[in-house]
């Protein structure tokens, strides 16, 4: 069912709204259509609260609920595993019953489960609250995917790049809010942030009510809720892409510990490195993503990304033993190279995420894609800790080599996928 064959009243309002803001649209500061702007605004509001909460929830459990550190880690780990399994079945529901309604339900569930943390006074209550929140969050991601694909139209790479830039910007604001709360370090501050995060879910739901309802796309075959898991080329893509998404933890997790434990660079350098990474993503992701359309182009971009990760991580590894100023300068160059790789990878990943999935099962495939990303973030701290921090400079090169191998394999997976479905670049 096409979304562009007829002119709806919503489209007429959208054209009028765009006419009032031609410069913003022309400069790419806002998406071209009203549904795209609503998706972007809703994601921005949601991500601010989520980023702030993720940075403070361990301290809330320690300081306010007074759980032992072991129980805090176990509760968050169980919640992460629960979230991983939610995506495909909920994505299937979104495909069969329409994604917007499912997404709104997940937002309301997250708001309620977030507020329930205020009344959690035991390990079991804490674990249940965060598990339901993660479950609904992963489900919401699976339901949001089809809306991004269908409202993105022929410009999905550009639109998804814009959404990633917006998410990075929102995460920055969320981190700043978390910093204030951590500095205050009081029960009232942590509780206020939890309430604020619950309100962001409600705010996102209000914004999403402005998005037109999407009817389910008819399937040419009998619906199969496990279709994505049986799609071997797509599962190969998810596995390789999951390895590559570990790159996101290199700058946020491995680099700060590397700076403190293995270099003479000033500790404030970690904040500068994160700022440079964020600014590059916010201002360059749309430009990079605009030129990557079709499966072959996405495969080549992913291959370049793997090579950039190896070079960037090799440069960062050279900082060990250098004087402070030299270590900071060489690591800044490494961070810039690594970030360019992350721009290529994100653009290629998001293009393949949608291009390799059949139109009628975007939600289910988005759920499987989310499983791959979630698994990578689960194993990333242990893997990076072993290689980059325990092995030192050789470990950075080994990790970079894993990225190169995954990137080199991606074009072959794209061609494999192209043999079993419609041409990906069509």
Order of alpha helices (4+ residues) and beta strands (2+ residues): alpha-alpha-alpha-alpha-alpha-alpha-alpha-alpha-alpha-alpha-alpha-alpha-alpha-alpha-alpha-alpha
